[in-house]
Amino acid sequence: MNIQESRILFEKAKKYIPGGVNSPVRAFKAVGGIPRFIERGKGARIFDADRNSYLDYVCSWGAIILGHAEAGVVSVVKNTIENGTSFGAVTALEVELAETIVNAVPGIEQVRLVNSGTEAVMSAIRLARGYTKRNRIIKFEGCYHGHADSMLIKAGSGAATFGIPDSMGIPADIAKYTTVVPYNDLEAVRQVMDDDVAAIIVEPVCGNMGVVLPQKGFLEGLREITTQYNSLLIFDEVITGFRLSYGGAQQIFGIIPDITCLGKIIGGGFPIGAYGGKREIMEYISPVGGVYQAGTLSGNPVAVQAGLVTLKSLNIIGVYDFMETHAAKLANGIQKVAKKAGIAITVNRIGSMFSVFFTDTVVTNYSMAQQSDSQRYASFFNHMLDNAIYLPPSRLEAWFIGLAHTSEDIEETIRAAEKAF
Ligand SMILES: *Cc1c(COP(=O)(O)O)cnc(C)c1O
């Protein structure tokens, strides 16, 4: 595979951008090799600067669920841009997206739009603290909630891939208010609960240490414990929102959080985030209440329109089953060819998101995910890349299937995996 252009671009990028990237995992450090500079995408495929094409299972980390350059999104974005790209004033579109989200997500009665998942979580935490007048936050090892100070303690995603040095830039006085416990461990939660806990924040299905599912009773337990202590339960559904179902993970598991964070899919590929919850809580936000949060580009009309079209396309019967069928076929296919090759893997899957861990044990928390073989994943990743399959460049990230992936794509991917194994 000729990757000369990517090679040249990466050298130039490293000169002007730290590590050559605007988000760490893009640098391919965990898997080695030259990151591909992507020139364009269409449907389930992306094309690099050397005109190589790849079947894409990163899908902008799950944000692109309809496929790249989807016709409906492209057309509405073009039309919207013609009328101006930002006003810093109220627009009807924002209200329509808010209404759509409120009607879709069981735990959201009111919602505030922001510009990223990080911002959504940061604001949700402030709101929880303002509402409860408490300080502490409990989070889970391997869950990633964006890069705000209090959330980077033992976080997943890139923060997991790169480790957490002393020089991470977070004062101990801030870090002390975040308590981290293992995922799926209710006993550990009970041990650290007290009357100063403002909120427990959790990915209801974790997608940032690879995919790790909540065990039976885990989310129910969190709901019970937070209620008992008058703390808030925050679901970070930045990945799972509109991914696992139209109502997110909370709809599937039947657990209603106090605050929900959204991002990724709701922007249809544009920068966006949102946090919402019970009206009584949301009314603590300025200008109604005292919790201040603002944004120059919040509710940006282009992002909002792209999001609206995307959500409309997802509010159709059969859409989620369609993606799940393909995901199940791929997950099962990979398991089969791995077994044939005598390679131990564990596949964790729910709906259209899954991940492949090179290990012979179950993976139910971060330390188990970490114990999976990183060198084997790196080698697998590079073989797949050589065979035109673009996987997440870290074993601690999720693979995503969207509406553009076809049965033929899945078969091609299984054949590539068989070769790679
Ligand atoms: C991606 C992600 C975030 C951060 O969103 P950004 O838009 O990258 O800031 C937060 N929480 C979860 C669960 C995520 O997957």
The ligand as a Tripos MOL2 file, in Angstrom:
@<TRIPOS>MOLECULE
LIG
   15    15     1     0     0
SMALL
NO_CHARGES

@<TRIPOS>ATOM
      1 C1        -16.4120   11.3370   23.1070 C.3       1 LIG1
      2 C2        -16.8830   11.3000   24.5050 C.ar      1 LIG1
      3 C3        -16.8820   12.4430   25.3070 C.ar      1 LIG1
      4 C4        -16.2390   13.7330   24.8840 C.3       1 LIG1
      5 O1        -16.8350   14.3020   23.7760 O.3       1 LIG1
      6 P1        -15.9870   15.3550   22.8930 P.3       1 LIG1
      7 O2        -16.9830   15.8400   21.8930 O.co2     1 LIG1
      8 O3        -14.8590   14.5700   22.2980 O.co2     1 LIG1
      9 O4        -15.5110   16.4140   23.8120 O.co2     1 LIG1
     10 C5        -17.4830   12.3710   26.5500 C.ar      1 LIG1
     11 N1        -18.0330   11.2330   26.9990 N.ar      1 LIG1
     12 C6        -18.0440   10.1190   26.2590 C.ar      1 LIG1
     13 C7        -18.7110    8.8980   26.7890 C.3       1 LIG1
     14 C8        -17.4540   10.1030   25.0030 C.ar      1 LIG1
     15 O5        -17.4010    8.9770   24.3030 O.3       1 LIG1
@<TRIPOS>BOND
     1     1     2 1
     2     2     3 ar
     3     2    14 ar
     4     3     4 1
     5     3    10 ar
     6     4     5 1
     7     5     6 1
     8     6     7 2
     9     6     8 1
    10     6     9 1
    11    10    11 ar
    12    11    12 ar
    13    12    13 1
    14    12    14 ar
    15    14    15 1
@<TRIPOS>SUBSTRUCTURE
     1 LIG1         1 GROUP 0 **** ****
